[in-house]
Amino acid sequence: QKEDSKIWTIVENFDKQVEFHLDDDHVLWQDTRLVVPNNASLREALLTEAHSSPFSVHPGSTKMG
């Protein structure tokens, strides 16, 4: 997140943002969603990991697995 200029624009204008917040580790979230830099390989890696986990649950679902 530190290298993405759009994310830093959000952080710099933080006092005007309602739905964005930083957690204790200084990670930026939009409501309950992690803000991910616009980097295709990073996004692909995150999606692959999320979808290959045996414990992944789609939002709104109650079943695991």
PDB file of N, CA, C and O in Angstrom:
ATOM      1  N   GLN A   1       0.809  -1.195   0.000  1.00  0.00           N
ATOM      2  CA  GLN A   1       0.000   0.000   0.000  1.00  0.00           C
ATOM      3  C   GLN A   1       0.854   1.262   0.000  1.00  0.00           C
ATOM      4  O   GLN A   1       0.445   2.293  -0.534  1.00  0.00           O
ATOM      5  N   LYS A   2       2.025   1.182   0.592  1.00  0.00           N
ATOM      6  CA  LYS A   2       2.864   2.373   0.730  1.00  0.00           C
ATOM      7  C   LYS A   2       3.340   2.929  -0.608  1.00  0.00           C
ATOM      8  O   LYS A   2       3.686   4.107  -0.696  1.00  0.00           O
ATOM      9  N   GLU A   3       3.364   2.101  -1.649  1.00  0.00           N
ATOM     10  CA  GLU A   3       3.895   2.537  -2.938  1.00  0.00           C
ATOM     11  C   GLU A   3       2.814   2.956  -3.927  1.00  0.00           C
ATOM     12  O   GLU A   3       3.139   3.340  -5.051  1.00  0.00           O
ATOM     13  N   ASP A   4       1.555   2.894  -3.553  1.00  0.00           N
ATOM     14  CA  ASP A   4       0.453   3.210  -4.457  1.00  0.00           C
ATOM     15  C   ASP A   4      -0.019   4.644  -4.222  1.00  0.00           C
ATOM     16  O   ASP A   4      -0.510   4.966  -3.140  1.00  0.00           O
ATOM     17  N   SER A   5       0.128   5.508  -5.234  1.00  0.00           N
ATOM     18  CA  SER A   5      -0.192   6.929  -5.079  1.00  0.00           C
ATOM     19  C   SER A   5      -1.677   7.171  -4.825  1.00  0.00           C
ATOM     20  O   SER A   5      -2.025   8.101  -4.096  1.00  0.00           O
ATOM     21  N   LYS A   6      -2.557   6.363  -5.403  1.00  0.00           N
ATOM     22  CA  LYS A   6      -3.993   6.551  -5.163  1.00  0.00           C
ATOM     23  C   LYS A   6      -4.343   6.253  -3.710  1.00  0.00           C
ATOM     24  O   LYS A   6      -5.184   6.925  -3.113  1.00  0.00           O
ATOM     25  N   ILE A   7      -3.698   5.252  -3.156  1.00  0.00           N
ATOM     26  CA  ILE A   7      -3.943   4.935  -1.751  1.00  0.00           C
ATOM     27  C   ILE A   7      -3.449   6.070  -0.870  1.00  0.00           C
ATOM     28  O   ILE A   7      -4.110   6.430   0.104  1.00  0.00           O
ATOM     29  N   TRP A   8      -2.289   6.642  -1.201  1.00  0.00           N
ATOM     30  CA  TRP A   8      -1.769   7.745  -0.388  1.00  0.00           C
ATOM     31  C   TRP A   8      -2.637   8.986  -0.501  1.00  0.00           C
ATOM     32  O   TRP A   8      -2.711   9.766   0.448  1.00  0.00           O
ATOM     33  N   THR A   9      -3.300   9.191  -1.641  1.00  0.00           N
ATOM     34  CA  THR A   9      -4.236  10.305  -1.768  1.00  0.00           C
ATOM     35  C   THR A   9      -5.382  10.130  -0.778  1.00  0.00           C
ATOM     36  O   THR A   9      -5.821  11.093  -0.150  1.00  0.00           O
ATOM     37  N   ILE A  10      -5.862   8.898  -0.642  1.00  0.00           N
ATOM     38  CA  ILE A  10      -6.921   8.613   0.332  1.00  0.00           C
ATOM     39  C   ILE A  10      -6.421   8.888   1.745  1.00  0.00           C
ATOM     40  O   ILE A  10      -7.112   9.530   2.535  1.00  0.00           O
ATOM     41  N   VAL A  11      -5.221   8.405   2.066  1.00  0.00           N
ATOM     42  CA  VAL A  11      -4.671   8.580   3.411  1.00  0.00           C
ATOM     43  C   VAL A  11      -4.452  10.060   3.719  1.00  0.00           C
ATOM     44  O   VAL A  11      -4.743  10.512   4.826  1.00  0.00           O
ATOM     45  N   GLU A  12      -3.941  10.817   2.749  1.00  0.00           N
ATOM     46  CA  GLU A  12      -3.680  12.241   2.970  1.00  0.00           C
ATOM     47  C   GLU A  12      -4.971  13.029   3.186  1.00  0.00           C
ATOM     48  O   GLU A  12      -4.965  14.052   3.871  1.00  0.00           O
ATOM     49  N   ASN A  13      -6.069  12.562   2.611  1.00  0.00           N
ATOM     50  CA  ASN A  13      -7.367  13.222   2.771  1.00  0.00           C
ATOM     51  C   ASN A  13      -8.253  12.460   3.757  1.00  0.00           C
ATOM     52  O   ASN A  13      -9.480  12.482   3.660  1.00  0.00           O
ATOM     53  N   PHE A  14      -7.615  11.802   4.687  1.00  0.00           N
ATOM     54  CA  PHE A  14      -8.295  10.906   5.609  1.00  0.00           C
ATOM     55  C   PHE A  14      -9.404  11.583   6.396  1.00  0.00           C
ATOM     56  O   PHE A  14     -10.442  10.975   6.657  1.00  0.00           O
ATOM     57  N   ASP A  15      -9.194  12.835   6.775  1.00  0.00           N
ATOM     58  CA  ASP A  15     -10.194  13.534   7.576  1.00  0.00           C
ATOM     59  C   ASP A  15     -11.507  13.740   6.826  1.00  0.00           C
ATOM     60  O   ASP A  15     -12.539  13.995   7.447  1.00  0.00           O
ATOM     61  N   LYS A  16     -11.479  13.631   5.491  1.00  0.00           N
ATOM     62  CA  LYS A  16     -12.680  13.791   4.670  1.00  0.00           C
ATOM     63  C   LYS A  16     -13.307  12.444   4.312  1.00  0.00           C
ATOM     64  O   LYS A  16     -14.392  12.397   3.732  1.00  0.00           O
ATOM     65  N   GLN A  17     -12.637  11.366   4.653  1.00  0.00           N
ATOM     66  CA  GLN A  17     -13.106  10.027   4.287  1.00  0.00           C
ATOM     67  C   GLN A  17     -14.008   9.465   5.381  1.00  0.00           C
ATOM     68  O   GLN A  17     -13.728   9.622   6.569  1.00  0.00           O
ATOM     69  N   VAL A  18     -15.073   8.820   4.976  1.00  0.00           N
ATOM     70  CA  VAL A  18     -15.985   8.216   5.939  1.00  0.00           C
ATOM     71  C   VAL A  18     -15.787   6.708   5.992  1.00  0.00           C
ATOM     72  O   VAL A  18     -15.704   6.125   7.073  1.00  0.00           O
ATOM     73  N   GLU A  19     -15.712   6.081   4.832  1.00  0.00           N
ATOM     74  CA  GLU A  19     -15.689   4.620   4.805  1.00  0.00           C
ATOM     75  C   GLU A  19     -14.300   4.012   4.928  1.00  0.00           C
ATOM     76  O   GLU A  19     -14.186   2.793   5.060  1.00  0.00           O
ATOM     77  N   PHE A  20     -13.240   4.814   4.891  1.00  0.00           N
ATOM     78  CA  PHE A  20     -11.879   4.291   4.981  1.00  0.00           C
ATOM     79  C   PHE A  20     -11.352   4.404   6.406  1.00  0.00           C
ATOM     80  O   PHE A  20     -11.670   5.353   7.123  1.00  0.00           O
ATOM     81  N   HIS A  21     -10.537   3.420   6.813  1.00  0.00           N
ATOM     82  CA  HIS A  21      -9.874   3.509   8.114  1.00  0.00           C
ATOM     83  C   HIS A  21      -8.564   2.721   8.083  1.00  0.00           C
ATOM     84  O   HIS A  21      -8.396   1.790   7.296  1.00  0.00           O
ATOM     85  N   LEU A  22      -7.648   3.120   8.956  1.00  0.00           N
ATOM     86  CA  LEU A  22      -6.381   2.412   9.132  1.00  0.00           C
ATOM     87  C   LEU A  22      -6.491   1.550  10.379  1.00  0.00           C
ATOM     88  O   LEU A  22      -7.016   1.991  11.401  1.00  0.00           O
ATOM     89  N   ASP A  23      -5.992   0.312  10.292  1.00  0.00           N
ATOM     90  CA  ASP A  23      -5.999  -0.538  11.480  1.00  0.00           C
ATOM     91  C   ASP A  23      -4.724  -0.300  12.289  1.00  0.00           C
ATOM     92  O   ASP A  23      -3.931   0.581  11.956  1.00  0.00           O
ATOM     93  N   ASP A  24      -4.529  -1.075  13.340  1.00  0.00           N
ATOM     94  CA  ASP A  24      -3.377  -0.890  14.229  1.00  0.00           C
ATOM     95  C   ASP A  24      -2.038  -1.113  13.533  1.00  0.00           C
ATOM     96  O   ASP A  24      -1.011  -0.614  13.993  1.00  0.00           O
ATOM     97  N   ASP A  25      -2.041  -1.861  12.423  1.00  0.00           N
ATOM     98  CA  ASP A  25      -0.816  -2.115  11.655  1.00  0.00           C
ATOM     99  C   ASP A  25      -0.663  -1.142  10.493  1.00  0.00           C
ATOM    100  O   ASP A  25       0.181  -1.349   9.621  1.00  0.00           O
ATOM    101  N   HIS A  26      -1.478  -0.073  10.470  1.00  0.00           N
ATOM    102  CA  HIS A  26      -1.462   0.949   9.422  1.00  0.00           C
ATOM    103  C   HIS A  26      -1.837   0.375   8.060  1.00  0.00           C
ATOM    104  O   HIS A  26      -1.309   0.803   7.033  1.00  0.00           O
ATOM    105  N   VAL A  27      -2.745  -0.591   8.055  1.00  0.00           N
ATOM    106  CA  VAL A  27      -3.271  -1.167   6.819  1.00  0.00           C
ATOM    107  C   VAL A  27      -4.594  -0.472   6.527  1.00  0.00           C
ATOM    108  O   VAL A  27      -5.430  -0.308   7.416  1.00  0.00           O
ATOM    109  N   LEU A  28      -4.778  -0.065   5.266  1.00  0.00           N
ATOM    110  CA  LEU A  28      -5.966   0.685   4.874  1.00  0.00           C
ATOM    111  C   LEU A  28      -7.106  -0.257   4.501  1.00  0.00           C
ATOM    112  O   LEU A  28      -6.918  -1.216   3.752  1.00  0.00           O
ATOM    113  N   TRP A  29      -8.292   0.032   5.039  1.00  0.00           N
ATOM    114  CA  TRP A  29      -9.503  -0.747   4.785  1.00  0.00           C
ATOM    115  C   TRP A  29     -10.597   0.184   4.294  1.00  0.00           C
ATOM    116  O   TRP A  29     -10.648   1.350   4.686  1.00  0.00           O
ATOM    117  N   GLN A  30     -11.468  -0.325   3.441  1.00  0.00           N
ATOM    118  CA  GLN A  30     -12.688   0.379   3.050  1.00  0.00           C
ATOM    119  C   GLN A  30     -13.825  -0.432   3.649  1.00  0.00           C
ATOM    120  O   GLN A  30     -14.163  -1.508   3.157  1.00  0.00           O
ATOM    121  N   ASP A  31     -14.405   0.093   4.706  1.00  0.00           N
ATOM    122  CA  ASP A  31     -15.358  -0.651   5.527  1.00  0.00           C
ATOM    123  C   ASP A  31     -14.682  -1.945   5.980  1.00  0.00           C
ATOM    124  O   ASP A  31     -13.743  -1.888   6.774  1.00  0.00           O
ATOM    125  N   THR A  32     -15.129  -3.109   5.501  1.00  0.00           N
ATOM    126  CA  THR A  32     -14.526  -4.380   5.916  1.00  0.00           C
ATOM    127  C   THR A  32     -13.639  -4.985   4.840  1.00  0.00           C
ATOM    128  O   THR A  32     -13.205  -6.130   4.964  1.00  0.00           O
ATOM    129  N   ARG A  33     -13.363  -4.219   3.774  1.00  0.00           N
ATOM    130  CA  ARG A  33     -12.557  -4.739   2.667  1.00  0.00           C
ATOM    131  C   ARG A  33     -11.145  -4.160   2.688  1.00  0.00           C
ATOM    132  O   ARG A  33     -10.947  -2.959   2.867  1.00  0.00           O
ATOM    133  N   LEU A  34     -10.181  -5.039   2.501  1.00  0.00           N
ATOM    134  CA  LEU A  34      -8.786  -4.632   2.415  1.00  0.00           C
ATOM    135  C   LEU A  34      -8.566  -3.836   1.135  1.00  0.00           C
ATOM    136  O   LEU A  34      -9.004  -4.256   0.064  1.00  0.00           O
ATOM    137  N   VAL A  35      -7.894  -2.695   1.232  1.00  0.00           N
ATOM    138  CA  VAL A  35      -7.557  -1.907   0.049  1.00  0.00           C
ATOM    139  C   VAL A  35      -6.252  -2.456  -0.515  1.00  0.00           C
ATOM    140  O   VAL A  35      -5.232  -2.496   0.172  1.00  0.00           O
ATOM    141  N   VAL A  36      -6.301  -2.880  -1.779  1.00  0.00           N
ATOM    142  CA  VAL A  36      -5.158  -3.515  -2.426  1.00  0.00           C
ATOM    143  C   VAL A  36      -4.642  -2.592  -3.526  1.00  0.00           C
ATOM    144  O   VAL A  36      -5.435  -2.078  -4.314  1.00  0.00           O
ATOM    145  N   PRO A  37      -3.327  -2.371  -3.596  1.00  0.00           N
ATOM    146  CA  PRO A  37      -2.766  -1.540  -4.661  1.00  0.00           C
ATOM    147  C   PRO A  37      -3.136  -2.079  -6.044  1.00  0.00           C
ATOM    148  O   PRO A  37      -3.383  -3.273  -6.211  1.00  0.00           O
ATOM    149  N   ASN A  38      -3.170  -1.193  -7.018  1.00  0.00           N
ATOM    150  CA  ASN A  38      -3.512  -1.561  -8.388  1.00  0.00           C
ATOM    151  C   ASN A  38      -2.308  -2.226  -9.046  1.00  0.00           C
ATOM    152  O   ASN A  38      -1.634  -1.635  -9.890  1.00  0.00           O
ATOM    153  N   ASN A  39      -2.055  -3.456  -8.646  1.00  0.00           N
ATOM    154  CA  ASN A  39      -0.919  -4.239  -9.130  1.00  0.00           C
ATOM    155  C   ASN A  39      -1.469  -5.606  -9.526  1.00  0.00           C
ATOM    156  O   ASN A  39      -1.889  -6.384  -8.670  1.00  0.00           O
ATOM    157  N   ALA A  40      -1.464  -5.893 -10.820  1.00  0.00           N
ATOM    158  CA  ALA A  40      -2.109  -7.101 -11.342  1.00  0.00           C
ATOM    159  C   ALA A  40      -1.553  -8.381 -10.726  1.00  0.00           C
ATOM    160  O   ALA A  40      -2.324  -9.276 -10.380  1.00  0.00           O
ATOM    161  N   SER A  41      -0.244  -8.487 -10.582  1.00  0.00           N
ATOM    162  CA  SER A  41       0.323  -9.727 -10.048  1.00  0.00           C
ATOM    163  C   SER A  41      -0.020  -9.906  -8.568  1.00  0.00           C
ATOM    164  O   SER A  41      -0.253 -11.029  -8.121  1.00  0.00           O
ATOM    165  N   LEU A  42      -0.052  -8.814  -7.808  1.00  0.00           N
ATOM    166  CA  LEU A  42      -0.435  -8.894  -6.400  1.00  0.00           C
ATOM    167  C   LEU A  42      -1.898  -9.305  -6.266  1.00  0.00           C
ATOM    168  O   LEU A  42      -2.233 -10.176  -5.462  1.00  0.00           O
ATOM    169  N   ARG A  43      -2.764  -8.680  -7.051  1.00  0.00           N
ATOM    170  CA  ARG A  43      -4.187  -9.025  -7.005  1.00  0.00           C
ATOM    171  C   ARG A  43      -4.411 -10.485  -7.386  1.00  0.00           C
ATOM    172  O   ARG A  43      -5.199 -11.183  -6.748  1.00  0.00           O
ATOM    173  N   GLU A  44      -3.724 -10.942  -8.417  1.00  0.00           N
ATOM    174  CA  GLU A  44      -3.845 -12.339  -8.850  1.00  0.00           C
ATOM    175  C   GLU A  44      -3.400 -13.285  -7.736  1.00  0.00           C
ATOM    176  O   GLU A  44      -4.057 -14.293  -7.474  1.00  0.00           O
ATOM    177  N   ALA A  45      -2.290 -12.962  -7.085  1.00  0.00           N
ATOM    178  CA  ALA A  45      -1.791 -13.804  -5.995  1.00  0.00           C
ATOM    179  C   ALA A  45      -2.782 -13.847  -4.831  1.00  0.00           C
ATOM    180  O   ALA A  45      -3.018 -14.910  -4.256  1.00  0.00           O
ATOM    181  N   LEU A  46      -3.357 -12.705  -4.485  1.00  0.00           N
ATOM    182  CA  LEU A  46      -4.329 -12.662  -3.393  1.00  0.00           C
ATOM    183  C   LEU A  46      -5.590 -13.451  -3.729  1.00  0.00           C
ATOM    184  O   LEU A  46      -6.109 -14.192  -2.893  1.00  0.00           O
ATOM    185  N   LEU A  47      -6.079 -13.288  -4.956  1.00  0.00           N
ATOM    186  CA  LEU A  47      -7.282 -14.022  -5.360  1.00  0.00           C
ATOM    187  C   LEU A  47      -7.030 -15.521  -5.417  1.00  0.00           C
ATOM    188  O   LEU A  47      -7.878 -16.313  -5.006  1.00  0.00           O
ATOM    189  N   THR A  48      -5.870 -15.909  -5.923  1.00  0.00           N
ATOM    190  CA  THR A  48      -5.525 -17.331  -5.982  1.00  0.00           C
ATOM    191  C   THR A  48      -5.470 -17.920  -4.583  1.00  0.00           C
ATOM    192  O   THR A  48      -6.009 -18.999  -4.337  1.00  0.00           O
ATOM    193  N   GLU A  49      -4.823 -17.217  -3.674  1.00  0.00           N
ATOM    194  CA  GLU A  49      -4.723 -17.691  -2.291  1.00  0.00           C
ATOM    195  C   GLU A  49      -6.101 -17.782  -1.639  1.00  0.00           C
ATOM    196  O   GLU A  49      -6.415 -18.769  -0.973  1.00  0.00           O
ATOM    197  N   ALA A  50      -6.910 -16.763  -1.830  1.00  0.00           N
ATOM    198  CA  ALA A  50      -8.235 -16.745  -1.205  1.00  0.00           C
ATOM    199  C   ALA A  50      -9.131 -17.857  -1.734  1.00  0.00           C
ATOM    200  O   ALA A  50      -9.893 -18.457  -0.977  1.00  0.00           O
ATOM    201  N   HIS A  51      -9.040 -18.129  -3.023  1.00  0.00           N
ATOM    202  CA  HIS A  51      -9.921 -19.129  -3.621  1.00  0.00           C
ATOM    203  C   HIS A  51      -9.399 -20.554  -3.472  1.00  0.00           C
ATOM    204  O   HIS A  51     -10.155 -21.506  -3.669  1.00  0.00           O
ATOM    205  N   SER A  52      -8.142 -20.719  -3.132  1.00  0.00           N
ATOM    206  CA  SER A  52      -7.602 -22.070  -2.982  1.00  0.00           C
ATOM    207  C   SER A  52      -7.583 -22.534  -1.527  1.00  0.00           C
ATOM    208  O   SER A  52      -7.298 -23.699  -1.251  1.00  0.00           O
ATOM    209  N   SER A  53      -7.881 -21.642  -0.611  1.00  0.00           N
ATOM    210  CA  SER A  53      -7.883 -21.991   0.807  1.00  0.00           C
ATOM    211  C   SER A  53      -9.059 -22.913   1.126  1.00  0.00           C
ATOM    212  O   SER A  53     -10.182 -22.659   0.691  1.00  0.00           O
ATOM    213  N   PRO A  54      -8.808 -23.980   1.884  1.00  0.00           N
ATOM    214  CA  PRO A  54      -9.918 -24.869   2.258  1.00  0.00           C
ATOM    215  C   PRO A  54     -10.886 -24.208   3.240  1.00  0.00           C
ATOM    216  O   PRO A  54     -11.961 -24.745   3.509  1.00  0.00           O
ATOM    217  N   PHE A  55     -10.511 -23.057   3.772  1.00  0.00           N
ATOM    218  CA  PHE A  55     -11.354 -22.369   4.742  1.00  0.00           C
ATOM    219  C   PHE A  55     -12.002 -21.113   4.182  1.00  0.00           C
ATOM    220  O   PHE A  55     -12.567 -20.321   4.936  1.00  0.00           O
ATOM    221  N   SER A  56     -11.929 -20.919   2.865  1.00  0.00           N
ATOM    222  CA  SER A  56     -12.496 -19.710   2.285  1.00  0.00           C
ATOM    223  C   SER A  56     -14.017 -19.778   2.306  1.00  0.00           C
ATOM    224  O   SER A  56     -14.613 -20.825   2.052  1.00  0.00           O
ATOM    225  N   VAL A  57     -14.631 -18.641   2.614  1.00  0.00           N
ATOM    226  CA  VAL A  57     -16.083 -18.527   2.636  1.00  0.00           C
ATOM    227  C   VAL A  57     -16.457 -17.301   1.829  1.00  0.00           C
ATOM    228  O   VAL A  57     -15.946 -16.210   2.082  1.00  0.00           O
ATOM    229  N   HIS A  58     -17.337 -17.468   0.868  1.00  0.00           N
ATOM    230  CA  HIS A  58     -17.798 -16.336   0.069  1.00  0.00           C
ATOM    231  C   HIS A  58     -18.661 -15.436   0.949  1.00  0.00           C
ATOM    232  O   HIS A  58     -19.455 -15.936   1.746  1.00  0.00           O
ATOM    233  N   PRO A  59     -18.516 -14.097   0.817  1.00  0.00           N
ATOM    234  CA  PRO A  59     -19.344 -13.198   1.624  1.00  0.00           C
ATOM    235  C   PRO A  59     -20.829 -13.528   1.461  1.00  0.00           C
ATOM    236  O   PRO A  59     -21.311 -13.694   0.341  1.00  0.00           O
ATOM    237  N   GLY A  60     -21.534 -13.620   2.551  1.00  0.00           N
ATOM    238  CA  GLY A  60     -22.948 -13.949   2.525  1.00  0.00           C
ATOM    239  C   GLY A  60     -23.224 -15.433   2.678  1.00  0.00           C
ATOM    240  O   GLY A  60     -24.370 -15.837   2.874  1.00  0.00           O
ATOM    241  N   SER A  61     -22.187 -16.244   2.590  1.00  0.00           N
ATOM    242  CA  SER A  61     -22.341 -17.689   2.714  1.00  0.00           C
ATOM    243  C   SER A  61     -22.153 -18.112   4.164  1.00  0.00           C
ATOM    244  O   SER A  61     -21.511 -17.415   4.949  1.00  0.00           O
ATOM    245  N   THR A  62     -22.718 -19.252   4.503  1.00  0.00           N
ATOM    246  CA  THR A  62     -22.536 -19.778   5.856  1.00  0.00           C
ATOM    247  C   THR A  62     -21.790 -21.099   5.850  1.00  0.00           C
ATOM    248  O   THR A  62     -21.489 -21.646   6.911  1.00  0.00           O
ATOM    249  N   LYS A  63     -21.490 -21.618   4.668  1.00  0.00           N
ATOM    250  CA  LYS A  63     -20.801 -22.903   4.559  1.00  0.00           C
ATOM    251  C   LYS A  63     -19.314 -22.696   4.337  1.00  0.00           C
ATOM    252  O   LYS A  63     -18.911 -21.789   3.610  1.00  0.00           O
ATOM    253  N   MET A  64     -18.502 -23.530   4.957  1.00  0.00           N
ATOM    254  CA  MET A  64     -17.057 -23.495   4.750  1.00  0.00           C
ATOM    255  C   MET A  64     -16.658 -24.699   3.925  1.00  0.00           C
ATOM    256  O   MET A  64     -17.210 -25.793   4.045  1.00  0.00           O
ATOM    257  N   GLY A  65     -15.650 -24.438   3.064  1.00  0.00           N
ATOM    258  CA  GLY A  65     -15.077 -25.529   2.513  1.00  0.00           C
ATOM    259  C   GLY A  65     -14.982 -26.080   1.253  1.00  0.00           C
ATOM    260  O   GLY A  65     -14.360 -27.129   1.083  1.00  0.00           O
TER     261      GLY A  65
END
